[in-house]
Amino acid sequence: MNETLTGTVLHVIERTPHWVRHDLESKDAAIRVRAEETLAAMIAAALDEVNAPQAS
């Protein structure tokens, strides 16, 4: 991983809401999947933002 990618993912993890962190530990598979999908969407959005072409 390059430094930009690592930094972006770390930033998302640092600002992950408490409910997502809590739900990632759930024994209920449906709750855990919802939290995993939420975190994945947050990371994907952040990566899209970093990789978006910059306007001149």
mmCIF entry with sequence, helices, sheets and N, C-alpha, C, O atoms, coordinates in Angstrom:
data_MODEL
# 
_entry.id   MODEL 
# 
_entity.id                         1 
_entity.type                       polymer 
_entity.pdbx_number_of_molecules   1 
# 
_entity_poly.entity_id                      1 
_entity_poly.type                           'polypeptide(L)' 
_entity_poly.nstd_linkage                   no 
_entity_poly.nstd_monomer                   no 
_entity_poly.pdbx_seq_one_letter_code       MNETLTGTVLHVIERTPHWVRHDLESKDAAIRVRAEETLAAMIAAALDEVNAPQAS 
_entity_poly.pdbx_seq_one_letter_code_can   MNETLTGTVLHVIERTPHWVRHDLESKDAAIRVRAEETLAAMIAAALDEVNAPQAS 
_entity_poly.pdbx_strand_id                 A 
# 
loop_
_entity_poly_seq.entity_id 
_entity_poly_seq.num 
_entity_poly_seq.mon_id 
_entity_poly_seq.hetero 
1 1  MET n 
1 2  ASN n 
1 3  GLU n 
1 4  THR n 
1 5  LEU n 
1 6  THR n 
1 7  GLY n 
1 8  THR n 
1 9  VAL n 
1 10 LEU n 
1 11 HIS n 
1 12 VAL n 
1 13 ILE n 
1 14 GLU n 
1 15 ARG n 
1 16 THR n 
1 17 PRO n 
1 18 HIS n 
1 19 TRP n 
1 20 VAL n 
1 21 ARG n 
1 22 HIS n 
1 23 ASP n 
1 24 LEU n 
1 25 GLU n 
1 26 SER n 
1 27 LYS n 
1 28 ASP n 
1 29 ALA n 
1 30 ALA n 
1 31 ILE n 
1 32 ARG n 
1 33 VAL n 
1 34 ARG n 
1 35 ALA n 
1 36 GLU n 
1 37 GLU n 
1 38 THR n 
1 39 LEU n 
1 40 ALA n 
1 41 ALA n 
1 42 MET n 
1 43 ILE n 
1 44 ALA n 
1 45 ALA n 
1 46 ALA n 
1 47 LEU n 
1 48 ASP n 
1 49 GLU n 
1 50 VAL n 
1 51 ASN n 
1 52 ALA n 
1 53 PRO n 
1 54 GLN n 
1 55 ALA n 
1 56 SER n 
# 
_struct_asym.id          A 
_struct_asym.entity_id   1 
# 
loop_
_struct_conf.conf_type_id 
_struct_conf.id 
_struct_conf.pdbx_PDB_helix_id 
_struct_conf.beg_label_comp_id 
_struct_conf.beg_label_asym_id 
_struct_conf.beg_label_seq_id 
_struct_conf.pdbx_beg_PDB_ins_code 
_struct_conf.end_label_comp_id 
_struct_conf.end_label_asym_id 
_struct_conf.end_label_seq_id 
_struct_conf.pdbx_end_PDB_ins_code 
_struct_conf.beg_auth_comp_id 
_struct_conf.beg_auth_asym_id 
_struct_conf.beg_auth_seq_id 
_struct_conf.end_auth_comp_id 
_struct_conf.end_auth_asym_id 
_struct_conf.end_auth_seq_id 
_struct_conf.pdbx_PDB_helix_class 
_struct_conf.details 
_struct_conf.pdbx_PDB_helix_length 
HELX_P HELX_P1 AA1 GLU A 3  ? GLU A 14 ? GLU A 3  GLU A 14 1 ? 12 
HELX_P HELX_P2 AA2 HIS A 18 ? LEU A 24 ? HIS A 18 LEU A 24 1 ? 7  
HELX_P HELX_P3 AA3 ALA A 29 ? ASN A 51 ? ALA A 29 ASN A 51 1 ? 23 
# 
_struct_conf_type.id          HELX_P 
_struct_conf_type.criteria    ? 
_struct_conf_type.reference   ? 
# 
loop_
_atom_site.group_PDB 
_atom_site.id 
_atom_site.type_symbol 
_atom_site.label_atom_id 
_atom_site.label_alt_id 
_atom_site.label_comp_id 
_atom_site.label_asym_id 
_atom_site.label_entity_id 
_atom_site.label_seq_id 
_atom_site.pdbx_PDB_ins_code 
_atom_site.Cartn_x 
_atom_site.Cartn_y 
_atom_site.Cartn_z 
_atom_site.occupancy 
_atom_site.B_iso_or_equiv 
_atom_site.pdbx_formal_charge 
_atom_site.auth_seq_id 
_atom_site.auth_comp_id 
_atom_site.auth_asym_id 
_atom_site.auth_atom_id 
_atom_site.pdbx_PDB_model_num 
ATOM 1   N N  . MET A 1 1  ? 0.841   -1.189  0.000   1.00 0.00 ? 1  MET A N  1 
ATOM 2   C CA . MET A 1 1  ? 0.000   0.000   0.000   1.00 0.00 ? 1  MET A CA 1 
ATOM 3   C C  . MET A 1 1  ? 0.881   1.245   0.000   1.00 0.00 ? 1  MET A C  1 
ATOM 4   O O  . MET A 1 1  ? 1.905   1.303   0.680   1.00 0.00 ? 1  MET A O  1 
ATOM 5   N N  . ASN A 1 2  ? 0.469   2.212   -0.757  1.00 0.00 ? 2  ASN A N  1 
ATOM 6   C CA . ASN A 1 2  ? 1.243   3.443   -0.729  1.00 0.00 ? 2  ASN A CA 1 
ATOM 7   C C  . ASN A 1 2  ? 0.773   4.316   0.431   1.00 0.00 ? 2  ASN A C  1 
ATOM 8   O O  . ASN A 1 2  ? -0.261  4.044   1.041   1.00 0.00 ? 2  ASN A O  1 
ATOM 9   N N  . GLU A 1 3  ? 1.525   5.352   0.728   1.00 0.00 ? 3  GLU A N  1 
ATOM 10  C CA . GLU A 1 3  ? 1.237   6.199   1.884   1.00 0.00 ? 3  GLU A CA 1 
ATOM 11  C C  . GLU A 1 3  ? -0.110  6.906   1.772   1.00 0.00 ? 3  GLU A C  1 
ATOM 12  O O  . GLU A 1 3  ? -0.806  7.054   2.777   1.00 0.00 ? 3  GLU A O  1 
ATOM 13  N N  . THR A 1 4  ? -0.489  7.341   0.591   1.00 0.00 ? 4  THR A N  1 
ATOM 14  C CA . THR A 1 4  ? -1.775  8.023   0.415   1.00 0.00 ? 4  THR A CA 1 
ATOM 15  C C  . THR A 1 4  ? -2.930  7.080   0.714   1.00 0.00 ? 4  THR A C  1 
ATOM 16  O O  . THR A 1 4  ? -3.871  7.446   1.420   1.00 0.00 ? 4  THR A O  1 
ATOM 17  N N  . LEU A 1 5  ? -2.859  5.878   0.182   1.00 0.00 ? 5  LEU A N  1 
ATOM 18  C CA . LEU A 1 5  ? -3.905  4.887   0.404   1.00 0.00 ? 5  LEU A CA 1 
ATOM 19  C C  . LEU A 1 5  ? -4.002  4.534   1.884   1.00 0.00 ? 5  LEU A C  1 
ATOM 20  O O  . LEU A 1 5  ? -5.094  4.507   2.451   1.00 0.00 ? 5  LEU A O  1 
ATOM 21  N N  . THR A 1 6  ? -2.878  4.270   2.495   1.00 0.00 ? 6  THR A N  1 
ATOM 22  C CA . THR A 1 6  ? -2.852  3.935   3.916   1.00 0.00 ? 6  THR A CA 1 
ATOM 23  C C  . THR A 1 6  ? -3.405  5.078   4.757   1.00 0.00 ? 6  THR A C  1 
ATOM 24  O O  . THR A 1 6  ? -4.196  4.849   5.673   1.00 0.00 ? 6  THR A O  1 
ATOM 25  N N  . GLY A 1 7  ? -3.002  6.290   4.457   1.00 0.00 ? 7  GLY A N  1 
ATOM 26  C CA . GLY A 1 7  ? -3.486  7.454   5.186   1.00 0.00 ? 7  GLY A CA 1 
ATOM 27  C C  . GLY A 1 7  ? -4.979  7.658   5.036   1.00 0.00 ? 7  GLY A C  1 
ATOM 28  O O  . GLY A 1 7  ? -5.664  8.020   5.994   1.00 0.00 ? 7  GLY A O  1 
ATOM 29  N N  . THR A 1 8  ? -5.482  7.427   3.837   1.00 0.00 ? 8  THR A N  1 
ATOM 30  C CA . THR A 1 8  ? -6.914  7.585   3.581   1.00 0.00 ? 8  THR A CA 1 
ATOM 31  C C  . THR A 1 8  ? -7.717  6.559   4.369   1.00 0.00 ? 8  THR A C  1 
ATOM 32  O O  . THR A 1 8  ? -8.707  6.908   5.012   1.00 0.00 ? 8  THR A O  1 
ATOM 33  N N  . VAL A 1 9  ? -7.305  5.311   4.326   1.00 0.00 ? 9  VAL A N  1 
ATOM 34  C CA . VAL A 1 9  ? -8.008  4.259   5.051   1.00 0.00 ? 9  VAL A CA 1 
ATOM 35  C C  . VAL A 1 9  ? -7.926  4.520   6.558   1.00 0.00 ? 9  VAL A C  1 
ATOM 36  O O  . VAL A 1 9  ? -8.922  4.361   7.264   1.00 0.00 ? 9  VAL A O  1 
ATOM 37  N N  . LEU A 1 10 ? -6.775  4.911   7.048   1.00 0.00 ? 10 LEU A N  1 
ATOM 38  C CA . LEU A 1 10 ? -6.612  5.220   8.470   1.00 0.00 ? 10 LEU A CA 1 
ATOM 39  C C  . LEU A 1 10 ? -7.533  6.362   8.891   1.00 0.00 ? 10 LEU A C  1 
ATOM 40  O O  . LEU A 1 10 ? -8.142  6.308   9.960   1.00 0.00 ? 10 LEU A O  1 
ATOM 41  N N  . HIS A 1 11 ? -7.634  7.386   8.063   1.00 0.00 ? 11 HIS A N  1 
ATOM 42  C CA . HIS A 1 11 ? -8.512  8.519   8.366   1.00 0.00 ? 11 HIS A CA 1 
ATOM 43  C C  . HIS A 1 11 ? -9.972  8.067   8.480   1.00 0.00 ? 11 HIS A C  1 
ATOM 44  O O  . HIS A 1 11 ? -10.690 8.504   9.379   1.00 0.00 ? 11 HIS A O  1 
ATOM 45  N N  . VAL A 1 12 ? -10.404 7.197   7.573   1.00 0.00 ? 12 VAL A N  1 
ATOM 46  C CA . VAL A 1 12 ? -11.777 6.693   7.628   1.00 0.00 ? 12 VAL A CA 1 
ATOM 47  C C  . VAL A 1 12 ? -11.994 5.892   8.910   1.00 0.00 ? 12 VAL A C  1 
ATOM 48  O O  . VAL A 1 12 ? -13.008 6.060   9.588   1.00 0.00 ? 12 VAL A O  1 
ATOM 49  N N  . ILE A 1 13 ? -11.055 5.036   9.234   1.00 0.00 ? 13 ILE A N  1 
ATOM 50  C CA . ILE A 1 13 ? -11.190 4.219   10.439  1.00 0.00 ? 13 ILE A CA 1 
ATOM 51  C C  . ILE A 1 13 ? -11.230 5.099   11.690  1.00 0.00 ? 13 ILE A C  1 
ATOM 52  O O  . ILE A 1 13 ? -11.993 4.826   12.617  1.00 0.00 ? 13 ILE A O  1 
ATOM 53  N N  . GLU A 1 14 ? -10.419 6.144   11.718  1.00 0.00 ? 14 GLU A N  1 
ATOM 54  C CA . GLU A 1 14 ? -10.390 7.049   12.868  1.00 0.00 ? 14 GLU A CA 1 
ATOM 55  C C  . GLU A 1 14 ? -11.729 7.753   13.073  1.00 0.00 ? 14 GLU A C  1 
ATOM 56  O O  . GLU A 1 14 ? -12.113 8.039   14.208  1.00 0.00 ? 14 GLU A O  1 
ATOM 57  N N  . ARG A 1 15 ? -12.443 8.033   11.979  1.00 0.00 ? 15 ARG A N  1 
ATOM 58  C CA . ARG A 1 15 ? -13.704 8.766   12.106  1.00 0.00 ? 15 ARG A CA 1 
ATOM 59  C C  . ARG A 1 15 ? -14.937 7.867   11.979  1.00 0.00 ? 15 ARG A C  1 
ATOM 60  O O  . ARG A 1 15 ? -16.049 8.355   11.784  1.00 0.00 ? 15 ARG A O  1 
ATOM 61  N N  . THR A 1 16 ? -14.733 6.561   12.089  1.00 0.00 ? 16 THR A N  1 
ATOM 62  C CA . THR A 1 16 ? -15.842 5.623   12.037  1.00 0.00 ? 16 THR A CA 1 
ATOM 63  C C  . THR A 1 16 ? -16.751 5.834   13.248  1.00 0.00 ? 16 THR A C  1 
ATOM 64  O O  . THR A 1 16 ? -16.274 5.874   14.382  1.00 0.00 ? 16 THR A O  1 
ATOM 65  N N  . PRO A 1 17 ? -18.048 5.968   13.014  1.00 0.00 ? 17 PRO A N  1 
ATOM 66  C CA . PRO A 1 17 ? -18.976 6.188   14.130  1.00 0.00 ? 17 PRO A CA 1 
ATOM 67  C C  . PRO A 1 17 ? -18.934 5.046   15.154  1.00 0.00 ? 17 PRO A C  1 
ATOM 68  O O  . PRO A 1 17 ? -18.621 3.903   14.821  1.00 0.00 ? 17 PRO A O  1 
ATOM 69  N N  . HIS A 1 18 ? -19.253 5.382   16.394  1.00 0.00 ? 18 HIS A N  1 
ATOM 70  C CA . HIS A 1 18 ? -19.236 4.402   17.478  1.00 0.00 ? 18 HIS A CA 1 
ATOM 71  C C  . HIS A 1 18 ? -20.150 3.211   17.177  1.00 0.00 ? 18 HIS A C  1 
ATOM 72  O O  . HIS A 1 18 ? -19.791 2.069   17.465  1.00 0.00 ? 18 HIS A O  1 
ATOM 73  N N  . TRP A 1 19 ? -21.325 3.470   16.600  1.00 0.00 ? 19 TRP A N  1 
ATOM 74  C CA . TRP A 1 19 ? -22.257 2.360   16.369  1.00 0.00 ? 19 TRP A CA 1 
ATOM 75  C C  . TRP A 1 19 ? -21.671 1.341   15.397  1.00 0.00 ? 19 TRP A C  1 
ATOM 76  O O  . TRP A 1 19 ? -21.939 0.146   15.521  1.00 0.00 ? 19 TRP A O  1 
ATOM 77  N N  . VAL A 1 20 ? -20.871 1.802   14.426  1.00 0.00 ? 20 VAL A N  1 
ATOM 78  C CA . VAL A 1 20 ? -20.252 0.867   13.484  1.00 0.00 ? 20 VAL A CA 1 
ATOM 79  C C  . VAL A 1 20 ? -19.209 0.030   14.213  1.00 0.00 ? 20 VAL A C  1 
ATOM 80  O O  . VAL A 1 20 ? -19.160 -1.189  14.052  1.00 0.00 ? 20 VAL A O  1 
ATOM 81  N N  . ARG A 1 21 ? -18.383 0.683   15.009  1.00 0.00 ? 21 ARG A N  1 
ATOM 82  C CA . ARG A 1 21 ? -17.366 -0.050  15.782  1.00 0.00 ? 21 ARG A CA 1 
ATOM 83  C C  . ARG A 1 21 ? -18.017 -1.096  16.678  1.00 0.00 ? 21 ARG A C  1 
ATOM 84  O O  . ARG A 1 21 ? -17.558 -2.235  16.756  1.00 0.00 ? 21 ARG A O  1 
ATOM 85  N N  . HIS A 1 22 ? -19.076 -0.703  17.342  1.00 0.00 ? 22 HIS A N  1 
ATOM 86  C CA . HIS A 1 22 ? -19.789 -1.609  18.242  1.00 0.00 ? 22 HIS A CA 1 
ATOM 87  C C  . HIS A 1 22 ? -20.401 -2.771  17.460  1.00 0.00 ? 22 HIS A C  1 
ATOM 88  O O  . HIS A 1 22 ? -20.272 -3.930  17.854  1.00 0.00 ? 22 HIS A O  1 
ATOM 89  N N  . ASP A 1 23 ? -21.061 -2.453  16.358  1.00 0.00 ? 23 ASP A N  1 
ATOM 90  C CA . ASP A 1 23 ? -21.742 -3.485  15.583  1.00 0.00 ? 23 ASP A CA 1 
ATOM 91  C C  . ASP A 1 23 ? -20.781 -4.454  14.894  1.00 0.00 ? 23 ASP A C  1 
ATOM 92  O O  . ASP A 1 23 ? -21.172 -5.581  14.590  1.00 0.00 ? 23 ASP A O  1 
ATOM 93  N N  . LEU A 1 24 ? -19.555 -4.052  14.643  1.00 0.00 ? 24 LEU A N  1 
ATOM 94  C CA . LEU A 1 24 ? -18.565 -4.962  14.056  1.00 0.00 ? 24 LEU A CA 1 
ATOM 95  C C  . LEU A 1 24 ? -18.251 -6.123  14.996  1.00 0.00 ? 24 LEU A C  1 
ATOM 96  O O  . LEU A 1 24 ? -17.802 -7.180  14.553  1.00 0.00 ? 24 LEU A O  1 
ATOM 97  N N  . GLU A 1 25 ? -18.486 -5.928  16.286  1.00 0.00 ? 25 GLU A N  1 
ATOM 98  C CA . GLU A 1 25 ? -18.233 -6.971  17.285  1.00 0.00 ? 25 GLU A CA 1 
ATOM 99  C C  . GLU A 1 25 ? -19.468 -7.820  17.579  1.00 0.00 ? 25 GLU A C  1 
ATOM 100 O O  . GLU A 1 25 ? -19.395 -8.743  18.390  1.00 0.00 ? 25 GLU A O  1 
ATOM 101 N N  . SER A 1 26 ? -20.581 -7.533  16.947  1.00 0.00 ? 26 SER A N  1 
ATOM 102 C CA . SER A 1 26 ? -21.838 -8.215  17.246  1.00 0.00 ? 26 SER A CA 1 
ATOM 103 C C  . SER A 1 26 ? -21.772 -9.704  16.922  1.00 0.00 ? 26 SER A C  1 
ATOM 104 O O  . SER A 1 26 ? -21.130 -10.121 15.958  1.00 0.00 ? 26 SER A O  1 
ATOM 105 N N  . LYS A 1 27 ? -22.448 -10.488 17.749  1.00 0.00 ? 27 LYS A N  1 
ATOM 106 C CA . LYS A 1 27 ? -22.588 -11.916 17.476  1.00 0.00 ? 27 LYS A CA 1 
ATOM 107 C C  . LYS A 1 27 ? -23.688 -12.163 16.436  1.00 0.00 ? 27 LYS A C  1 
ATOM 108 O O  . LYS A 1 27 ? -23.737 -13.226 15.818  1.00 0.00 ? 27 LYS A O  1 
ATOM 109 N N  . ASP A 1 28 ? -24.562 -11.181 16.252  1.00 0.00 ? 28 ASP A N  1 
ATOM 110 C CA . ASP A 1 28 ? -25.641 -11.264 15.266  1.00 0.00 ? 28 ASP A CA 1 
ATOM 111 C C  . ASP A 1 28 ? -25.066 -10.975 13.882  1.00 0.00 ? 28 ASP A C  1 
ATOM 112 O O  . ASP A 1 28 ? -24.589 -9.871  13.618  1.00 0.00 ? 28 ASP A O  1 
ATOM 113 N N  . ALA A 1 29 ? -25.114 -11.957 13.018  1.00 0.00 ? 29 ALA A N  1 
ATOM 114 C CA . ALA A 1 29 ? -24.498 -11.831 11.692  1.00 0.00 ? 29 ALA A CA 1 
ATOM 115 C C  . ALA A 1 29 ? -25.090 -10.678 10.876  1.00 0.00 ? 29 ALA A C  1 
ATOM 116 O O  . ALA A 1 29 ? -24.354 -9.984  10.174  1.00 0.00 ? 29 ALA A O  1 
ATOM 117 N N  . ALA A 1 30 ? -26.385 -10.469 10.955  1.00 0.00 ? 30 ALA A N  1 
ATOM 118 C CA . ALA A 1 30 ? -27.021 -9.399  10.167  1.00 0.00 ? 30 ALA A CA 1 
ATOM 119 C C  . ALA A 1 30 ? -26.522 -8.025  10.604  1.00 0.00 ? 30 ALA A C  1 
ATOM 120 O O  . ALA A 1 30 ? -26.279 -7.153  9.770   1.00 0.00 ? 30 ALA A O  1 
ATOM 121 N N  . ILE A 1 31 ? -26.374 -7.839  11.898  1.00 0.00 ? 31 ILE A N  1 
ATOM 122 C CA . ILE A 1 31 ? -25.874 -6.558  12.418  1.00 0.00 ? 31 ILE A CA 1 
ATOM 123 C C  . ILE A 1 31 ? -24.424 -6.359  12.003  1.00 0.00 ? 31 ILE A C  1 
ATOM 124 O O  . ILE A 1 31 ? -24.037 -5.269  11.580  1.00 0.00 ? 31 ILE A O  1 
ATOM 125 N N  . ARG A 1 32 ? -23.623 -7.413  12.125  1.00 0.00 ? 32 ARG A N  1 
ATOM 126 C CA . ARG A 1 32 ? -22.209 -7.335  11.757  1.00 0.00 ? 32 ARG A CA 1 
ATOM 127 C C  . ARG A 1 32 ? -22.032 -7.047  10.266  1.00 0.00 ? 32 ARG A C  1 
ATOM 128 O O  . ARG A 1 32 ? -21.171 -6.254  9.883   1.00 0.00 ? 32 ARG A O  1 
ATOM 129 N N  . VAL A 1 33 ? -22.847 -7.690  9.427   1.00 0.00 ? 33 VAL A N  1 
ATOM 130 C CA . VAL A 1 33 ? -22.771 -7.462  7.973   1.00 0.00 ? 33 VAL A CA 1 
ATOM 131 C C  . VAL A 1 33 ? -23.128 -6.017  7.650   1.00 0.00 ? 33 VAL A C  1 
ATOM 132 O O  . VAL A 1 33 ? -22.472 -5.390  6.818   1.00 0.00 ? 33 VAL A O  1 
ATOM 133 N N  . ARG A 1 34 ? -24.164 -5.480  8.302   1.00 0.00 ? 34 ARG A N  1 
ATOM 134 C CA . ARG A 1 34 ? -24.549 -4.070  8.076   1.00 0.00 ? 34 ARG A CA 1 
ATOM 135 C C  . ARG A 1 34 ? -23.380 -3.146  8.404   1.00 0.00 ? 34 ARG A C  1 
ATOM 136 O O  . ARG A 1 34 ? -23.099 -2.210  7.654   1.00 0.00 ? 34 ARG A O  1 
ATOM 137 N N  . ALA A 1 35 ? -22.700 -3.403  9.516   1.00 0.00 ? 35 ALA A N  1 
ATOM 138 C CA . ALA A 1 35 ? -21.567 -2.575  9.912   1.00 0.00 ? 35 ALA A CA 1 
ATOM 139 C C  . ALA A 1 35 ? -20.398 -2.725  8.929   1.00 0.00 ? 35 ALA A C  1 
ATOM 140 O O  . ALA A 1 35 ? -19.748 -1.741  8.578   1.00 0.00 ? 35 ALA A O  1 
ATOM 141 N N  . GLU A 1 36 ? -20.141 -3.942  8.497   1.00 0.00 ? 36 GLU A N  1 
ATOM 142 C CA . GLU A 1 36 ? -19.064 -4.179  7.521   1.00 0.00 ? 36 GLU A CA 1 
ATOM 143 C C  . GLU A 1 36 ? -19.355 -3.460  6.207   1.00 0.00 ? 36 GLU A C  1 
ATOM 144 O O  . GLU A 1 36 ? -18.464 -2.849  5.617   1.00 0.00 ? 36 GLU A O  1 
ATOM 145 N N  . GLU A 1 37 ? -20.598 -3.535  5.755   1.00 0.00 ? 37 GLU A N  1 
ATOM 146 C CA . GLU A 1 37 ? -20.971 -2.863  4.505   1.00 0.00 ? 37 GLU A CA 1 
ATOM 147 C C  . GLU A 1 37 ? -20.879 -1.344  4.646   1.00 0.00 ? 37 GLU A C  1 
ATOM 148 O O  . GLU A 1 37 ? -20.483 -0.654  3.707   1.00 0.00 ? 37 GLU A O  1 
ATOM 149 N N  . THR A 1 38 ? -21.240 -0.832  5.806   1.00 0.00 ? 38 THR A N  1 
ATOM 150 C CA . THR A 1 38 ? -21.139 0.605   6.048   1.00 0.00 ? 38 THR A CA 1 
ATOM 151 C C  . THR A 1 38 ? -19.688 1.055   6.019   1.00 0.00 ? 38 THR A C  1 
ATOM 152 O O  . THR A 1 38 ? -19.356 2.053   5.379   1.00 0.00 ? 38 THR A O  1 
ATOM 153 N N  . LEU A 1 39 ? -18.822 0.321   6.710   1.00 0.00 ? 39 LEU A N  1 
ATOM 154 C CA . LEU A 1 39 ? -17.402 0.677   6.726   1.00 0.00 ? 39 LEU A CA 1 
ATOM 155 C C  . LEU A 1 39 ? -16.798 0.562   5.327   1.00 0.00 ? 39 LEU A C  1 
ATOM 156 O O  . LEU A 1 39 ? -16.008 1.415   4.923   1.00 0.00 ? 39 LEU A O  1 
ATOM 157 N N  . ALA A 1 40 ? -17.162 -0.477  4.592   1.00 0.00 ? 40 ALA A N  1 
ATOM 158 C CA . ALA A 1 40 ? -16.660 -0.630  3.221   1.00 0.00 ? 40 ALA A CA 1 
ATOM 159 C C  . ALA A 1 40 ? -17.096 0.534   2.346   1.00 0.00 ? 40 ALA A C  1 
ATOM 160 O O  . ALA A 1 40 ? -16.310 1.032   1.540   1.00 0.00 ? 40 ALA A O  1 
ATOM 161 N N  . ALA A 1 41 ? -18.340 0.973   2.494   1.00 0.00 ? 41 ALA A N  1 
ATOM 162 C CA . ALA A 1 41 ? -18.840 2.108   1.708   1.00 0.00 ? 41 ALA A CA 1 
ATOM 163 C C  . ALA A 1 41 ? -18.104 3.394   2.082   1.00 0.00 ? 41 ALA A C  1 
ATOM 164 O O  . ALA A 1 41 ? -17.799 4.212   1.213   1.00 0.00 ? 41 ALA A O  1 
ATOM 165 N N  . MET A 1 42 ? -17.820 3.573   3.369   1.00 0.00 ? 42 MET A N  1 
ATOM 166 C CA . MET A 1 42 ? -17.081 4.757   3.807   1.00 0.00 ? 42 MET A CA 1 
ATOM 167 C C  . MET A 1 42 ? -15.671 4.769   3.210   1.00 0.00 ? 42 MET A C  1 
ATOM 168 O O  . MET A 1 42 ? -15.200 5.806   2.741   1.00 0.00 ? 42 MET A O  1 
ATOM 169 N N  . ILE A 1 43 ? -15.007 3.623   3.228   1.00 0.00 ? 43 ILE A N  1 
ATOM 170 C CA . ILE A 1 43 ? -13.652 3.521   2.669   1.00 0.00 ? 43 ILE A CA 1 
ATOM 171 C C  . ILE A 1 43 ? -13.685 3.735   1.159   1.00 0.00 ? 43 ILE A C  1 
ATOM 172 O O  . ILE A 1 43 ? -12.846 4.457   0.620   1.00 0.00 ? 43 ILE A O  1 
ATOM 173 N N  . ALA A 1 44 ? -14.641 3.119   0.474   1.00 0.00 ? 44 ALA A N  1 
ATOM 174 C CA . ALA A 1 44 ? -14.754 3.285   -0.981  1.00 0.00 ? 44 ALA A CA 1 
ATOM 175 C C  . ALA A 1 44 ? -14.990 4.741   -1.359  1.00 0.00 ? 44 ALA A C  1 
ATOM 176 O O  . ALA A 1 44 ? -14.395 5.241   -2.313  1.00 0.00 ? 44 ALA A O  1 
ATOM 177 N N  . ALA A 1 45 ? -15.854 5.422   -0.616  1.00 0.00 ? 45 ALA A N  1 
ATOM 178 C CA . ALA A 1 45 ? -16.128 6.837   -0.902  1.00 0.00 ? 45 ALA A CA 1 
ATOM 179 C C  . ALA A 1 45 ? -14.878 7.686   -0.701  1.00 0.00 ? 45 ALA A C  1 
ATOM 180 O O  . ALA A 1 45 ? -14.592 8.577   -1.500  1.00 0.00 ? 45 ALA A O  1 
ATOM 181 N N  . ALA A 1 46 ? -14.147 7.413   0.352   1.00 0.00 ? 46 ALA A N  1 
ATOM 182 C CA . ALA A 1 46 ? -12.919 8.171   0.615   1.00 0.00 ? 46 ALA A CA 1 
ATOM 183 C C  . ALA A 1 46 ? -11.877 7.918   -0.477  1.00 0.00 ? 46 ALA A C  1 
ATOM 184 O O  . ALA A 1 46 ? -11.190 8.845   -0.907  1.00 0.00 ? 46 ALA A O  1 
ATOM 185 N N  . LEU A 1 47 ? -11.762 6.677   -0.921  1.00 0.00 ? 47 LEU A N  1 
ATOM 186 C CA . LEU A 1 47 ? -10.800 6.357   -1.988  1.00 0.00 ? 47 LEU A CA 1 
ATOM 187 C C  . LEU A 1 47 ? -11.226 7.003   -3.311  1.00 0.00 ? 47 LEU A C  1 
ATOM 188 O O  . LEU A 1 47 ? -10.378 7.479   -4.066  1.00 0.00 ? 47 LEU A O  1 
ATOM 189 N N  . ASP A 1 48 ? -12.519 7.021   -3.594  1.00 0.00 ? 48 ASP A N  1 
ATOM 190 C CA . ASP A 1 48 ? -13.003 7.685   -4.802  1.00 0.00 ? 48 ASP A CA 1 
ATOM 191 C C  . ASP A 1 48 ? -12.660 9.172   -4.756  1.00 0.00 ? 48 ASP A C  1 
ATOM 192 O O  . ASP A 1 48 ? -12.269 9.763   -5.763  1.00 0.00 ? 48 ASP A O  1 
ATOM 193 N N  . GLU A 1 49 ? -12.809 9.757   -3.589  1.00 0.00 ? 49 GLU A N  1 
ATOM 194 C CA . GLU A 1 49 ? -12.519 11.187  -3.410  1.00 0.00 ? 49 GLU A CA 1 
ATOM 195 C C  . GLU A 1 49 ? -11.034 11.472  -3.667  1.00 0.00 ? 49 GLU A C  1 
ATOM 196 O O  . GLU A 1 49 ? -10.685 12.464  -4.307  1.00 0.00 ? 49 GLU A O  1 
ATOM 197 N N  . VAL A 1 50 ? -10.174 10.596  -3.164  1.00 0.00 ? 50 VAL A N  1 
ATOM 198 C CA . VAL A 1 50 ? -8.726  10.780  -3.353  1.00 0.00 ? 50 VAL A CA 1 
ATOM 199 C C  . VAL A 1 50 ? -8.348  10.554  -4.820  1.00 0.00 ? 50 VAL A C  1 
ATOM 200 O O  . VAL A 1 50 ? -7.467  11.236  -5.343  1.00 0.00 ? 50 VAL A O  1 
ATOM 201 N N  . ASN A 1 51 ? -9.006  9.607   -5.479  1.00 0.00 ? 51 ASN A N  1 
ATOM 202 C CA . ASN A 1 51 ? -8.655  9.258   -6.858  1.00 0.00 ? 51 ASN A CA 1 
ATOM 203 C C  . ASN A 1 51 ? -9.385  10.080  -7.908  1.00 0.00 ? 51 ASN A C  1 
ATOM 204 O O  . ASN A 1 51 ? -9.114  9.939   -9.100  1.00 0.00 ? 51 ASN A O  1 
ATOM 205 N N  . ALA A 1 52 ? -10.304 10.934  -7.484  1.00 0.00 ? 52 ALA A N  1 
ATOM 206 C CA . ALA A 1 52 ? -11.053 11.758  -8.432  1.00 0.00 ? 52 ALA A CA 1 
ATOM 207 C C  . ALA A 1 52 ? -10.108 12.727  -9.130  1.00 0.00 ? 52 ALA A C  1 
ATOM 208 O O  . ALA A 1 52 ? -9.205  13.279  -8.502  1.00 0.00 ? 52 ALA A O  1 
ATOM 209 N N  . PRO A 1 53 ? -10.314 12.935  -10.433 1.00 0.00 ? 53 PRO A N  1 
ATOM 210 C CA . PRO A 1 53 ? -9.471  13.893  -11.151 1.00 0.00 ? 53 PRO A CA 1 
ATOM 211 C C  . PRO A 1 53 ? -9.656  15.294  -10.548 1.00 0.00 ? 53 PRO A C  1 
ATOM 212 O O  . PRO A 1 53 ? -10.774 15.719  -10.256 1.00 0.00 ? 53 PRO A O  1 
ATOM 213 N N  . GLN A 1 54 ? -8.570  15.970  -10.376 1.00 0.00 ? 54 GLN A N  1 
ATOM 214 C CA . GLN A 1 54 ? -8.608  17.328  -9.825  1.00 0.00 ? 54 GLN A CA 1 
ATOM 215 C C  . GLN A 1 54 ? -8.965  18.322  -10.920 1.00 0.00 ? 54 GLN A C  1 
ATOM 216 O O  . GLN A 1 54 ? -8.415  18.276  -12.020 1.00 0.00 ? 54 GLN A O  1 
ATOM 217 N N  . ALA A 1 55 ? -9.897  19.226  -10.605 1.00 0.00 ? 55 ALA A N  1 
ATOM 218 C CA . ALA A 1 55 ? -10.286 20.266  -11.546 1.00 0.00 ? 55 ALA A CA 1 
ATOM 219 C C  . ALA A 1 55 ? -9.173  21.293  -11.667 1.00 0.00 ? 55 ALA A C  1 
ATOM 220 O O  . ALA A 1 55 ? -8.557  21.674  -10.672 1.00 0.00 ? 55 ALA A O  1 
ATOM 221 N N  . SER A 1 56 ? -8.923  21.732  -12.871 1.00 0.00 ? 56 SER A N  1 
ATOM 222 C CA . SER A 1 56 ? -7.845  22.706  -13.080 1.00 0.00 ? 56 SER A CA 1 
ATOM 223 C C  . SER A 1 56 ? -8.325  24.100  -12.931 1.00 0.00 ? 56 SER A C  1 
ATOM 224 O O  . SER A 1 56 ? -7.545  25.040  -13.075 1.00 0.00 ? 56 SER A O  1 
# 
